[in-house]
Amino acid sequence: MATTAATLAVRNPRTGSADHTITLATAEEVAAKAAVLRENQRGWEAMGVGGRCAVMARWLGAVKAQAMAIGEADAVDTGGCHTSYVQGFITMGNIGGWLEDAPKAFAALEWQSMSTSMPTVEVESQVVAYPLVGVISPWNAPLMLALLDAVPALFAGSAVLLKPSEVTPRVIEALFETVRQVPELAAVFDYVTGAGDIGQAVIGQADTICFTGSVPTGRKVAVACAERLIPCNLELGGKDPCIVTESADLDRAATAVLRGAVYATGQVCYSVERVYVHASVHDEFVALLVDKAEKVRLNADNPRAGLIGPFTFAPQADIVMRHIADAKAKGATVLTGGEVEELGGGLYLRPTVLTGVNHEMEIMQDETFGPCIPVMAYGDVEEAIRLANDTHFGLTASVIAGTAEEAKAIGKRINAGGIFLNDTFLTFAKMRTFGSDSFGWSGYGSPRIGPESIRRFLRRKSLLTQTGPVADIQDDHHLGPKTGAPK
Ligand code: NDP
C-alpha cells in the first residue's frame, strides 16, 4: 500500500505565515541515500585531490552564476539582514579557499622516510577519507554553517549527507540546484530534510559527524556517536564576554561592542553576550552605547535597509524575553529596547542595553542569542578576568584596552578559543589562517576552521617496510633500540 509522504509547513520569519512546504524524509530514505553516497564515494576518493579540485572548480562556477539567488533564499529563510544577501559569495570564498588549501594539506600529510627508532624500517603515509560524513546544521547562518564542514569534507574525498535545520530549508534547496549541475559532485553530496529524528538517522549511517547547534542537542549527538563509536565534532553555543578597560577609547569600544552584540539580530554563536566595564568609565561607556544603540534601525520596511532583522526562529524571541524578564525581576534596568515588536508578522527586538546585572541572572549565564547587551561594572582586572571565566562556555571573547599589549595580557588569561583584541567579531580573520579549539561546552573535537580542519575527515595510515633482516624471536632489536627492553 502506498503511503503519503509527511510534509511540514515552514514559517517565513518576515511575514509570520507559512509559505513554504518541505517533504520530511524517513529513516529508510536516509539509509537509501547513505548507501548510494557510500557507493559513489569510492570513485570520488580515487580521483585524488587534483581530480576533485577540477570538479569543485566547476561547482564554484555554478555557485557564482547563482550567487544572488542563493543570497535571496537565505534572506527569506533567516528573515534577512545584509549578511544573508552575501551568502552566495561567502560560499564562493569557501570553495575557492579550499581549491588552494586542500592540495597543500594533502602534500603536508605525505611522508616517507626511514624510521628513527628502527633504522632498517621505511615508514610511508597513506591518507584515507572517512567514507560518509554526516553534517547536521542549525537555523542561524544556515548555508555557511552547513558548508563550513561539508566543503572541506568533499575536498578530503568523503561523501557528505547533510541534515539542515527544518526551520531554514529554502537556501539549501537553492544550493542543491547548483550541485545538480555538476553530476560528479551530486553523486557524493546530498541532503535529507527533517527534524531531530532524521538527525539521529544520519548519525546511524555516517562514519563521522559534524554538528553545529545548541548544547542540549549537541549532547544527544555526542551520546549517539559514542554508542556507534564514531567520532564527532561539535560546534556549540557561546556566552562570549567582552572586557572594556579603564584606558580604552570608549567611543571605539561602544562601536565594537554594539556591532559584536547585535549584528544579525545577535543570532551568531560568537556574538558579544555580556560586557564588563571598569567601574570608573562604566557610566560614560553606557551612555555612548545607548546613544549608538538607539540609532540602529530595524529592517522591517525593507530587508536591505536597516540592520536588525526579525528573529529567524519565533521561539527564540520567547527565550530572549525570558532572559530579559528574569534580569528585571532580579534588579536589572533596561535602558533601551527590551520589548519584542510584531511588525508585518515578523518579531523584532531593538538593541537592548541592560545595567545592574549580575551572575545570578540567566542573561549572564545562558546563551541569549538575541540583540541584548548586559553591562556590568568591575573593580580591577583580576575581577574582570574572573567574571569572564565564570561560565560553562568558551567560544570567543573580546578585550578592548588602551593598548594592544594591555589587551593581549588580559586576553591570554581568558578561557576561550578565539580572543579578539581591541575589536569584536574577528572570527573571519582566522578562517583560512589558523584553527583554534573551543573551551568548555562551546565545542568538542578538532578545529573546524583553518587549514588543518580538513584533517577531521582524513585518517592517516602508516605503511612500514622492513628493508633489513628479519629479527629472530630471541633477538630484541625488533623492539627498537630505545625500548630499554631488559636483556
Ligand atoms: P539545535 O541544536 O536546536 O539544532 C541543530 C540541528 O540539530 C538542527 O538541524 C536540528 O534539526 C538538529 N537536531 C535536533 N534534535 C536533534 C537530535 N536529537 N539529534 C540530531 N540532530 C538533531 O540548534 P539551533 O538550530 O537552534 O541553532 C542555534 C544554536 O546553534 C545556538 O545555540 C548557537 O549558539 C549554535 N551555533 C553554534 C555555532 C558554533 O560554531 N559554535 C555556530 C552557530 C550556531 P531541526 O532544526 O530540524 O529540529
Residues whose N, C-alpha, C, O or C-beta is under 5 A from the ligand:
A	BS01	NDP	I136 S137 P138 W139 N140 K163 P164 S165 E166 V167 G194 A195 G196 G199 Q200 T212 G213 S214 V215 T217 K220 E235 L236 G237 G238 C269 S442
